[in-house]
Amino acid sequence: PTACVTAPIPVGCVTPDVFLYAINTSNGQLTLTQNAPLTLGLQAGAASTIALGGSGKYVYVLDNALGASSGRILPFQIGSSGVLQTLVGGPTNNVASVGYPDAVISNSNTQFLYVANRGPSNITQSNSSISGFTISTANGQLQALPSATQNPFTTGGGPVWMVTDPTNQYLYSIDH
C-alpha cells in the first residue's frame, strides 16, 4: 500500500513477498505454485517492480531501497516447478551515481535490463536517469553497461515506467 512507503514505516506494514503463480494456458486461470510466498527480507514498500529476462528463465525484482540508496536488483532463476531460486552472486547494485529507482524492464529479446531512476524529491531532468545492464545468457547475472555508453542514460525528469518497441531499438520512458 502507498501508506507503507512513508518514513518512518507505519505500524501494520509488512515486508514485501513474491507470490508465485502458474498460468493455465487454455483459460488464463492463475494457480498458486507453492504454499508460502518467497520472502524478500526488504523494508515494507521497497519492492517496486518485477521483470522477466533470459527468455523467461529469470526474474528480477527491483529493491528501490525507499530512496535511501541507489537500490539493488534481486535476481532469481525460475525452477522447473515455478519455484524461484536466488542466483549465485546475489543482488546486483544499481549504477552507483543514481538514486531512487522506480521501475525495471527487460527488452523483448531479454538481452538487456533497464532501471528507471526518478531522482530525489526535487525531480528534475539533471538528477533523473535510466541505468542499463546486460543479462548473461549463461547464468542470468547482470553486468552494468560500460560508462563509455553514457550509462546511466539521461532522460526526462522523474521516469516512473518504461516500455520497449517490438524491434528492441527504442526504449521509451514515462516521466513524472
Beta strands, then each sheet from edge to edge (+ up, - down):
strand 1: 17-18
strand 2: 21-23
strand 3: 30-32
strand 4: 38-39
strand 5: 47-53
strand 6: 58-63
strand 7: 72-78
strand 8: 84-86
strand 9: 92-93
strand 10: 101-106
strand 11: 112-117
strand 12: 129-135
strand 13: 142-144
strand 14: 153-154
strand 15: 159-164
strand 16: 171-175
sheet 1: 1+ 4-
sheet 2: 2+ 3-
sheet 3: 5+ 6- 7+ 8-
sheet 4: 5+ 6- 7+ 9-
sheet 5: 10+ 11- 12+ 13-
sheet 6: 10+ 11- 12+ 14-
sheet 7: 15+ 16-
end
